[in-house]
Amino acid sequence: MHTRQLRIHAIVCSLLLAAAVGGALARSPQTPLFTAPVLVKGSPTNHSSFDVSWNDNSTQRYYLADRTNNAIDMVDSATDTFLGFIGKGHYSGARPCPGRPNDGRHCAGPNGVVTDNLGHVWAGDGDGNIIEADATKPGTAIIRSIPTGGKFRVDEMAYDPADRILMVSNDGDSPPFLTFIRVTDGSVLGHYVYPIEQDGMEQPAWVRQTGLFYQNVPGPRNRIDVFDPHGLPNPVKSFPVECTGGLLGLTVSGLSVGPNGRLMTVCGSVGGASIDPRTGRIQKIVPEGGDADEVWYDPGSNNYYFSRNASNGGVAVVNAAAEKFVVNILLASHSVAVNAKNQHIFVPVSGKGIFVVAPGK
């Protein structure tokens, strides 16, 4: 083939290649990581006060501690449909403490919500009680209200399904304390009382790989206290967590259990901090996770989700394998939970309702 013919042939090939690439790009636009947020079908939209949330991956049911409606909101997280209220009217609701009109947290309820492996949902109330209810269907009836001995709210909690023990924090009392409850009969197994100067407690967790409870303790001695369900009530060890600043002046807040039992906490404004549950050694800092209230680990997507306010970019998604930031979901909230079976992300937003975000297709 002559030089001129070669040149023409090359130009034609280039044009054909460009057209093919352009057509492929036109037919295959870049798929977003997540869909746009949509409201859960039938979701209440009057949420002005709520606490954390929980998704039971075995039943594909999502639960929100809804103070505004004085109930646990129940959502079918397979179909993104609101199913109704659980225990409506049995909680304190969104109320301030008597004589403390600016304190809307320490006497309100429900707070902190979790399911056990017996078909029950548990949430703390604003008067020192913890309430157990049927987790399988909406209804106003409850199973029982269990006094913890405190006068103010029962807040965050963690569940040990192997021993069927619940650890809950009475963070509004002075001094604050932890309560351990056997879920099979509702009996109180013991308390661990903190010094009177301890200001609140934050999200706890139970780690299957160690069989131990881990409790976030914010403050001057910022740390994670470790409890053995077979050696209650005193901690068996304590891990210092070095960080400063943070949401509401806290220094540790969210806590979740990731791959191989590794802990992910929130180290104030510094960021998310992954921690070895056996040694307490900080493995890595994820700056984008700073100032989050709740952390959720989803084994389905192998991602962490950090719930944050609007100024911090909303929900931060972090790949758990690399412990690296992926993207922000622009929903401001202090609550997030994910269904591991379909990776649908549930985020309640004040005054708007419960939103769901799905993986991009």
C-alpha positions as a LaTeX table, in Angstrom:
\begin{tabular}{lrrr}
\hline
Residue & $x$ (\AA) & $y$ (\AA) & $z$ (\AA) \\
\hline
Met1 & 0.00 & 0.00 & 0.00 \\
His2 & 1.34 & 3.44 & $-0.98$ \\
Thr3 & 2.18 & 6.11 & 1.59 \\
Arg4 & $-0.86$ & 8.24 & 0.65 \\
Gln5 & $-3.13$ & 5.21 & 0.90 \\
Leu6 & $-1.61$ & 4.29 & 4.27 \\
Arg7 & $-2.26$ & 7.84 & 5.50 \\
Ile8 & $-5.92$ & 7.73 & 4.36 \\
His9 & $-6.36$ & 4.27 & 5.87 \\
Ala10 & $-5.00$ & 5.47 & 9.21 \\
Ile11 & $-7.31$ & 8.50 & 9.21 \\
Val12 & $-10.34$ & 6.33 & 8.42 \\
Cys13 & $-9.41$ & 3.88 & 11.19 \\
Ser14 & $-9.00$ & 6.73 & 13.64 \\
Leu15 & $-12.41$ & 8.14 & 12.73 \\
Leu16 & $-14.04$ & 4.74 & 13.04 \\
Leu17 & $-12.36$ & 4.15 & 16.41 \\
Ala18 & $-13.42$ & 7.57 & 17.69 \\
Ala19 & $-16.99$ & 6.93 & 16.57 \\
Ala20 & $-17.01$ & 3.54 & 18.23 \\
Val21 & $-15.63$ & 4.92 & 21.48 \\
Gly22 & $-18.01$ & 7.86 & 21.39 \\
Gly23 & $-20.94$ & 5.53 & 20.81 \\
Ala24 & $-19.87$ & 3.27 & 23.63 \\
Leu25 & $-19.56$ & 6.24 & 25.96 \\
Ala26 & $-22.95$ & 7.51 & 24.87 \\
Arg27 & $-24.48$ & 4.09 & 25.53 \\
Ser28 & $-22.62$ & 3.54 & 28.84 \\
Pro29 & $-22.62$ & 6.70 & 30.94 \\
Gln30 & $-20.73$ & 6.50 & 34.21 \\
Thr31 & $-22.92$ & 4.77 & 36.76 \\
Pro32 & $-23.22$ & 6.68 & 40.07 \\
Leu33 & $-22.22$ & 4.83 & 43.21 \\
Phe34 & $-25.62$ & 5.49 & 44.77 \\
Thr35 & $-29.07$ & 6.52 & 43.62 \\
Ala36 & $-30.60$ & 9.83 & 44.66 \\
Pro37 & $-32.25$ & 9.71 & 48.12 \\
Val38 & $-35.98$ & 8.96 & 48.13 \\
Leu39 & $-38.43$ & 8.95 & 51.00 \\
Val40 & $-39.32$ & 5.53 & 52.41 \\
Lys41 & $-42.84$ & 4.70 & 51.22 \\
Gly42 & $-45.32$ & 5.85 & 53.88 \\
Ser43 & $-42.62$ & 7.30 & 56.14 \\
Pro44 & $-43.75$ & 9.79 & 58.79 \\
Thr45 & $-42.44$ & 13.23 & 57.87 \\
Asn46 & $-42.80$ & 15.00 & 61.22 \\
His47 & $-39.56$ & 13.72 & 62.78 \\
Ser48 & $-38.23$ & 16.61 & 64.84 \\
Ser49 & $-36.62$ & 14.48 & 67.54 \\
Phe50 & $-35.14$ & 11.01 & 67.09 \\
Asp51 & $-32.15$ & 8.98 & 68.20 \\
Val52 & $-30.11$ & 6.24 & 66.53 \\
Ser53 & $-31.47$ & 3.46 & 64.34 \\
Trp54 & $-30.87$ & $-0.24$ & 63.69 \\
Asn55 & $-31.31$ & $-2.71$ & 60.83 \\
Asp56 & $-31.84$ & $-6.40$ & 61.57 \\
Asn57 & $-30.16$ & $-8.11$ & 58.61 \\
Ser58 & $-31.75$ & $-11.50$ & 59.33 \\
Thr59 & $-35.31$ & $-10.17$ & 59.00 \\
Gln60 & $-34.64$ & $-7.12$ & 56.79 \\
Arg61 & $-36.37$ & $-4.78$ & 59.19 \\
Tyr62 & $-35.20$ & $-1.26$ & 60.06 \\
Tyr63 & $-36.02$ & 0.40 & 63.40 \\
Leu64 & $-35.75$ & 4.07 & 64.39 \\
Ala65 & $-35.98$ & 5.46 & 67.92 \\
Asp66 & $-38.63$ & 8.09 & 67.15 \\
Arg67 & $-39.19$ & 10.51 & 70.03 \\
Thr68 & $-41.54$ & 12.78 & 68.07 \\
Asn69 & $-44.09$ & 9.98 & 67.60 \\
Asn70 & $-43.30$ & 8.32 & 70.95 \\
Ala71 & $-42.59$ & 4.98 & 69.27 \\
Ile72 & $-40.17$ & 2.77 & 67.39 \\
Asp73 & $-40.63$ & 3.26 & 63.62 \\
Met74 & $-40.59$ & $-0.05$ & 61.75 \\
Val75 & $-39.60$ & $-0.25$ & 58.06 \\
Asp76 & $-39.42$ & $-3.20$ & 55.67 \\
Ser77 & $-35.86$ & $-2.63$ & 54.46 \\
Ala78 & $-36.27$ & $-5.09$ & 51.57 \\
Thr79 & $-39.06$ & $-3.03$ & 49.98 \\
Asp80 & $-38.29$ & 0.38 & 51.58 \\
Thr81 & $-41.80$ & 0.56 & 53.07 \\
Phe82 & $-42.90$ & 1.98 & 56.43 \\
Leu83 & $-44.83$ & $-0.74$ & 58.28 \\
Gly84 & $-46.00$ & 1.16 & 61.35 \\
Phe85 & $-45.17$ & 2.06 & 64.95 \\
Ile86 & $-44.04$ & $-0.29$ & 67.73 \\
Gly87 & $-44.89$ & 0.50 & 71.37 \\
Lys88 & $-46.47$ & 3.85 & 70.52 \\
Gly89 & $-47.28$ & 5.86 & 73.64 \\
His90 & $-45.15$ & 3.78 & 76.01 \\
Tyr91 & $-42.05$ & 5.99 & 75.85 \\
Ser92 & $-41.33$ & 9.44 & 77.28 \\
Gly93 & $-41.49$ & 11.06 & 73.87 \\
Ala94 & $-39.77$ & 14.34 & 72.99 \\
Arg95 & $-39.91$ & 16.11 & 76.33 \\
Pro96 & $-37.48$ & 18.25 & 78.33 \\
Cys97 & $-36.47$ & 17.31 & 81.85 \\
Pro98 & $-38.67$ & 18.80 & 84.61 \\
Gly99 & $-37.25$ & 22.16 & 85.66 \\
Arg100 & $-34.67$ & 21.99 & 82.82 \\
Pro101 & $-36.49$ & 23.35 & 79.75 \\
Asn102 & $-33.32$ & 23.48 & 77.64 \\
Asp103 & $-32.44$ & 19.82 & 78.28 \\
Gly104 & $-34.28$ & 17.93 & 75.57 \\
Arg105 & $-32.09$ & 14.81 & 75.71 \\
His106 & $-31.81$ & 13.34 & 79.20 \\
Cys107 & $-35.52$ & 12.75 & 79.84 \\
Ala108 & $-36.66$ & 11.88 & 76.30 \\
Gly109 & $-37.27$ & 8.47 & 74.77 \\
Pro110 & $-37.00$ & 6.15 & 72.97 \\
Asn111 & $-33.20$ & 6.13 & 72.68 \\
Gly112 & $-30.73$ & 3.60 & 71.38 \\
Val113 & $-32.40$ & 0.68 & 69.64 \\
Val114 & $-31.30$ & $-2.90$ & 68.95 \\
Thr115 & $-32.89$ & $-6.29$ & 68.19 \\
Asp116 & $-32.03$ & $-9.57$ & 69.90 \\
Asn117 & $-32.10$ & $-13.05$ & 68.35 \\
Leu118 & $-35.44$ & $-13.88$ & 69.97 \\
Gly119 & $-37.62$ & $-11.61$ & 67.84 \\
His120 & $-37.67$ & $-8.65$ & 70.23 \\
Val121 & $-36.65$ & $-5.00$ & 69.89 \\
Trp122 & $-35.16$ & $-3.06$ & 72.81 \\
Ala123 & $-34.95$ & 0.69 & 73.37 \\
Gly124 & $-34.15$ & 2.94 & 76.30 \\
Asp125 & $-36.66$ & 5.35 & 77.78 \\
Gly126 & $-36.32$ & 8.76 & 79.41 \\
Asp127 & $-37.13$ & 7.66 & 82.95 \\
Gly128 & $-34.44$ & 5.04 & 83.59 \\
Asn129 & $-36.36$ & 2.12 & 82.09 \\
Ile130 & $-35.59$ & $-0.09$ & 79.12 \\
Ile131 & $-38.55$ & $-1.30$ & 77.07 \\
Glu132 & $-38.81$ & $-4.66$ & 75.29 \\
Ala133 & $-41.32$ & $-5.11$ & 72.48 \\
Asp134 & $-42.25$ & $-7.49$ & 69.68 \\
Ala135 & $-39.94$ & $-6.77$ & 66.71 \\
Thr136 & $-41.93$ & $-8.77$ & 64.17 \\
Lys137 & $-44.97$ & $-6.54$ & 63.65 \\
Pro138 & $-46.26$ & $-3.06$ & 64.50 \\
Gly139 & $-48.44$ & $-2.65$ & 67.56 \\
Thr140 & $-48.99$ & $-0.55$ & 70.65 \\
Ala141 & $-48.45$ & $-3.36$ & 73.16 \\
Ile142 & $-45.04$ & $-3.92$ & 74.77 \\
Ile143 & $-43.61$ & $-7.02$ & 76.42 \\
Arg144 & $-42.17$ & $-5.33$ & 79.52 \\
Ser145 & $-40.57$ & $-2.19$ & 80.92 \\
Ile146 & $-37.49$ & $-2.99$ & 83.00 \\
Pro147 & $-36.22$ & $-0.50$ & 85.62 \\
Thr148 & $-32.44$ & $-0.02$ & 85.62 \\
Gly149 & $-32.38$ & 2.00 & 88.85 \\
Gly150 & $-31.68$ & 5.31 & 87.11 \\
Lys151 & $-33.86$ & 8.41 & 86.99 \\
Phe152 & $-32.92$ & 9.69 & 83.53 \\
Arg153 & $-32.67$ & 8.25 & 80.05 \\
Val154 & $-31.29$ & 4.88 & 79.06 \\
Asp155 & $-29.33$ & 5.59 & 75.90 \\
Glu156 & $-26.92$ & 3.56 & 73.75 \\
Met157 & $-26.78$ & $-0.25$ & 73.94 \\
Ala158 & $-25.05$ & $-3.35$ & 72.58 \\
Tyr159 & $-26.23$ & $-6.97$ & 72.43 \\
Asp160 & $-24.30$ & $-10.21$ & 72.95 \\
Pro161 & $-26.26$ & $-12.91$ & 71.04 \\
Ala162 & $-24.05$ & $-15.73$ & 72.30 \\
Asp163 & $-24.84$ & $-15.12$ & 75.98 \\
Arg164 & $-28.07$ & $-13.18$ & 75.35 \\
Ile165 & $-26.94$ & $-10.23$ & 77.43 \\
Leu166 & $-27.69$ & $-6.58$ & 76.76 \\
Met167 & $-25.36$ & $-3.79$ & 77.91 \\
Val168 & $-27.02$ & $-0.37$ & 78.16 \\
Ser169 & $-25.75$ & 3.04 & 79.29 \\
Asn170 & $-27.56$ & 5.24 & 81.81 \\
Asp171 & $-25.74$ & 8.31 & 80.54 \\
Gly172 & $-28.04$ & 10.98 & 81.96 \\
Asp173 & $-27.63$ & 10.03 & 85.61 \\
Ser174 & $-24.98$ & 11.48 & 87.89 \\
Pro175 & $-22.90$ & 9.43 & 88.22 \\
Pro176 & $-23.58$ & 7.65 & 84.90 \\
Phe177 & $-23.53$ & 3.87 & 84.88 \\
Leu178 & $-23.88$ & 0.75 & 82.74 \\
Thr179 & $-26.58$ & $-1.86$ & 83.22 \\
Phe180 & $-26.33$ & $-5.50$ & 82.13 \\
Ile181 & $-29.60$ & $-7.35$ & 81.39 \\
Arg182 & $-30.34$ & $-10.99$ & 80.58 \\
Val183 & $-32.82$ & $-10.78$ & 77.72 \\
Thr184 & $-34.41$ & $-14.18$ & 78.29 \\
Asp185 & $-36.03$ & $-13.13$ & 81.57 \\
Gly186 & $-35.34$ & $-9.38$ & 81.84 \\
Ser187 & $-33.23$ & $-9.75$ & 84.99 \\
Val188 & $-30.62$ & $-7.12$ & 85.83 \\
Leu189 & $-27.24$ & $-8.86$ & 86.15 \\
Gly190 & $-25.35$ & $-5.89$ & 87.56 \\
His191 & $-24.19$ & $-2.30$ & 87.18 \\
Tyr192 & $-20.88$ & $-0.61$ & 86.62 \\
Val193 & $-20.83$ & 2.93 & 88.05 \\
Tyr194 & $-18.52$ & 5.62 & 86.67 \\
Pro195 & $-17.05$ & 8.54 & 88.65 \\
Ile196 & $-19.50$ & 11.37 & 89.24 \\
Glu197 & $-17.47$ & 13.71 & 87.01 \\
Gln198 & $-17.96$ & 11.44 & 83.95 \\
Asp199 & $-20.01$ & 13.40 & 81.40 \\
Gly200 & $-22.11$ & 10.94 & 79.40 \\
Met201 & $-21.43$ & 7.72 & 77.50 \\
Glu202 & $-21.34$ & 6.97 & 73.80 \\
Gln203 & $-21.98$ & 4.11 & 71.34 \\
Pro204 & $-20.92$ & 0.63 & 72.56 \\
Ala205 & $-20.39$ & $-2.62$ & 70.62 \\
Trp206 & $-20.03$ & $-6.38$ & 71.12 \\
Val207 & $-17.31$ & $-8.20$ & 69.15 \\
Arg208 & $-17.96$ & $-11.80$ & 68.18 \\
Gln209 & $-14.25$ & $-12.58$ & 67.65 \\
Thr210 & $-13.40$ & $-11.71$ & 71.28 \\
Gly211 & $-16.77$ & $-12.27$ & 72.97 \\
Leu212 & $-16.38$ & $-8.92$ & 74.75 \\
Phe213 & $-18.32$ & $-5.67$ & 75.12 \\
Tyr214 & $-16.63$ & $-2.36$ & 74.24 \\
Gln215 & $-17.90$ & 0.92 & 75.70 \\
Asn216 & $-16.92$ & 4.37 & 74.41 \\
Val217 & $-16.10$ & 6.67 & 77.33 \\
Pro218 & $-15.63$ & 10.32 & 76.24 \\
Gly219 & $-13.86$ & 12.91 & 78.34 \\
Pro220 & $-10.47$ & 13.80 & 79.84 \\
Arg221 & $-9.59$ & 10.08 & 80.10 \\
Asn222 & $-10.85$ & 9.38 & 76.60 \\
Arg223 & $-10.99$ & 5.60 & 76.24 \\
Ile224 & $-12.80$ & 2.38 & 75.41 \\
Asp225 & $-13.62$ & 0.19 & 78.44 \\
Val226 & $-13.84$ & $-3.56$ & 77.82 \\
Phe227 & $-16.27$ & $-5.87$ & 79.64 \\
Asp228 & $-16.42$ & $-9.68$ & 79.77 \\
Pro229 & $-20.03$ & $-11.01$ & 79.85 \\
His230 & $-18.74$ & $-13.91$ & 81.98 \\
Gly231 & $-17.03$ & $-11.63$ & 84.51 \\
Leu232 & $-19.43$ & $-8.76$ & 85.14 \\
Pro233 & $-19.69$ & $-6.01$ & 86.13 \\
Asn234 & $-16.15$ & $-4.51$ & 86.22 \\
Pro235 & $-14.11$ & $-3.83$ & 83.06 \\
Val236 & $-11.33$ & $-6.29$ & 82.28 \\
Lys237 & $-9.22$ & $-3.74$ & 80.39 \\
Ser238 & $-9.29$ & $-0.20$ & 79.06 \\
Phe239 & $-7.87$ & 1.27 & 75.85 \\
Pro240 & $-6.89$ & 4.97 & 75.77 \\
Val241 & $-7.96$ & 6.75 & 72.57 \\
Glu242 & $-5.89$ & 9.86 & 71.91 \\
Cys243 & $-7.92$ & 12.60 & 70.23 \\
Thr244 & $-9.38$ & 16.01 & 71.02 \\
Gly245 & $-12.41$ & 18.10 & 70.12 \\
Gly246 & $-15.52$ & 16.84 & 68.46 \\
Leu247 & $-19.30$ & 16.93 & 68.24 \\
Leu248 & $-20.88$ & 18.48 & 71.37 \\
Gly249 & $-17.44$ & 18.63 & 72.94 \\
Leu250 & $-17.11$ & 14.82 & 72.87 \\
Thr251 & $-13.88$ & 13.06 & 72.06 \\
Val252 & $-15.16$ & 9.59 & 71.14 \\
Ser253 & $-18.64$ & 8.89 & 69.85 \\
Gly254 & $-19.68$ & 6.28 & 67.27 \\
Leu255 & $-18.43$ & 2.68 & 67.51 \\
Ser256 & $-18.96$ & $-0.22$ & 65.11 \\
Val257 & $-17.45$ & $-3.65$ & 64.41 \\
Gly258 & $-15.88$ & $-4.13$ & 60.99 \\
Pro259 & $-14.03$ & $-6.97$ & 59.23 \\
Asn260 & $-12.33$ & $-9.53$ & 61.51 \\
Gly261 & $-13.72$ & $-7.81$ & 64.60 \\
Arg262 & $-11.82$ & $-4.58$ & 64.07 \\
Leu263 & $-13.39$ & $-1.60$ & 65.82 \\
Met264 & $-14.14$ & 1.70 & 64.12 \\
Thr265 & $-14.75$ & 4.63 & 66.42 \\
Val266 & $-15.01$ & 8.39 & 65.93 \\
Cys267 & $-12.03$ & 10.26 & 67.36 \\
Gly268 & $-13.61$ & 13.70 & 67.71 \\
Ser269 & $-12.76$ & 16.10 & 64.91 \\
Val270 & $-9.65$ & 14.06 & 64.09 \\
Gly271 & $-11.63$ & 11.44 & 62.14 \\
Gly272 & $-12.65$ & 7.82 & 62.21 \\
Ala273 & $-10.13$ & 5.60 & 64.01 \\
Ser274 & $-9.82$ & 1.85 & 63.42 \\
Ile275 & $-8.73$ & $-0.04$ & 66.52 \\
Asp276 & $-7.45$ & $-3.56$ & 67.17 \\
Pro277 & $-9.98$ & $-5.03$ & 69.64 \\
Arg278 & $-7.33$ & $-7.15$ & 71.37 \\
Thr279 & $-4.56$ & $-4.60$ & 71.89 \\
Gly280 & $-6.39$ & $-1.28$ & 71.65 \\
Arg281 & $-3.81$ & $-0.05$ & 69.15 \\
Ile282 & $-5.07$ & 2.55 & 66.65 \\
Gln283 & $-4.51$ & 1.18 & 63.15 \\
Lys284 & $-5.54$ & 4.05 & 60.89 \\
Ile285 & $-7.21$ & 7.47 & 60.94 \\
Val286 & $-9.90$ & 8.34 & 58.37 \\
Pro287 & $-10.24$ & 12.17 & 58.49 \\
Glu288 & $-13.59$ & 12.22 & 56.67 \\
Gly289 & $-15.24$ & 10.33 & 59.56 \\
Gly290 & $-14.72$ & 13.14 & 62.07 \\
Asp291 & $-17.55$ & 14.49 & 64.24 \\
Ala292 & $-19.94$ & 11.63 & 63.42 \\
Asp293 & $-22.46$ & 10.48 & 66.00 \\
Glu294 & $-23.25$ & 6.96 & 64.79 \\
Val295 & $-21.06$ & 4.58 & 62.79 \\
Trp296 & $-22.57$ & 1.62 & 60.95 \\
Tyr297 & $-20.67$ & $-1.25$ & 59.33 \\
Asp298 & $-22.37$ & $-3.03$ & 56.43 \\
Pro299 & $-20.86$ & $-6.44$ & 55.61 \\
Gly300 & $-22.85$ & $-6.58$ & 52.36 \\
Ser301 & $-20.97$ & $-3.66$ & 50.78 \\
Asn302 & $-17.97$ & $-3.88$ & 53.15 \\
Asn303 & $-18.39$ & $-0.17$ & 53.88 \\
Tyr304 & $-18.57$ & 1.96 & 57.01 \\
Tyr305 & $-21.15$ & 4.75 & 57.15 \\
Phe306 & $-20.52$ & 7.78 & 59.38 \\
Ser307 & $-23.59$ & 9.91 & 60.18 \\
Arg308 & $-22.70$ & 13.61 & 60.23 \\
Asn309 & $-24.35$ & 17.03 & 59.90 \\
Ala310 & $-24.59$ & 19.12 & 56.74 \\
Ser311 & $-21.48$ & 21.20 & 57.40 \\
Asn312 & $-19.42$ & 17.99 & 57.37 \\
Gly313 & $-20.93$ & 16.75 & 54.11 \\
Gly314 & $-23.61$ & 14.35 & 55.39 \\
Val315 & $-23.06$ & 10.58 & 55.58 \\
Ala316 & $-19.44$ & 9.64 & 54.85 \\
Val317 & $-18.94$ & 6.28 & 53.12 \\
Val318 & $-15.63$ & 4.55 & 53.86 \\
Asn319 & $-14.37$ & 1.32 & 52.29 \\
Ala320 & $-13.68$ & $-1.02$ & 55.20 \\
Ala321 & $-11.00$ & $-3.11$ & 53.45 \\
Ala322 & $-8.79$ & $-0.13$ & 52.59 \\
Glu323 & $-10.20$ & 2.11 & 55.37 \\
Lys324 & $-10.37$ & 4.84 & 52.76 \\
Phe325 & $-13.03$ & 7.50 & 52.11 \\
Val326 & $-15.27$ & 6.82 & 49.10 \\
Val327 & $-17.98$ & 9.47 & 48.86 \\
Asn328 & $-20.41$ & 11.64 & 50.82 \\
Ile329 & $-24.15$ & 11.04 & 50.76 \\
Leu330 & $-25.66$ & 14.50 & 51.15 \\
Leu331 & $-28.11$ & 13.75 & 53.94 \\
Ala332 & $-27.49$ & 15.46 & 57.27 \\
Ser333 & $-28.33$ & 13.21 & 60.21 \\
His334 & $-26.92$ & 11.71 & 63.39 \\
Ser335 & $-28.41$ & 8.29 & 62.52 \\
Val336 & $-27.71$ & 5.73 & 59.80 \\
Ala337 & $-28.23$ & 1.98 & 59.26 \\
Val338 & $-27.88$ & $-0.33$ & 56.25 \\
Asn339 & $-29.57$ & $-3.54$ & 55.09 \\
Ala340 & $-26.71$ & $-5.94$ & 54.30 \\
Lys341 & $-28.80$ & $-8.00$ & 51.87 \\
Asn342 & $-29.54$ & $-5.21$ & 49.37 \\
Gln343 & $-27.13$ & $-2.50$ & 50.67 \\
His344 & $-29.99$ & 0.01 & 51.05 \\
Ile345 & $-28.95$ & 2.88 & 53.33 \\
Phe346 & $-31.54$ & 4.39 & 55.70 \\
Val347 & $-31.09$ & 7.95 & 56.97 \\
Pro348 & $-33.74$ & 9.81 & 59.00 \\
Val349 & $-33.69$ & 13.57 & 58.41 \\
Ser350 & $-35.23$ & 16.05 & 60.83 \\
Gly351 & $-38.57$ & 17.40 & 59.64 \\
Lys352 & $-38.49$ & 15.39 & 56.40 \\
Gly353 & $-38.76$ & 11.67 & 57.19 \\
Ile354 & $-36.75$ & 8.50 & 56.63 \\
Phe355 & $-34.79$ & 8.46 & 53.36 \\
Val356 & $-33.33$ & 5.48 & 51.55 \\
Val357 & $-30.35$ & 5.44 & 49.20 \\
Ala358 & $-29.63$ & 2.38 & 47.03 \\
Pro359 & $-26.51$ & 1.25 & 45.15 \\
Gly360 & $-26.24$ & 2.67 & 41.63 \\
Lys361 & $-27.26$ & 0.47 & 38.73 \\
\hline
\end{tabular}
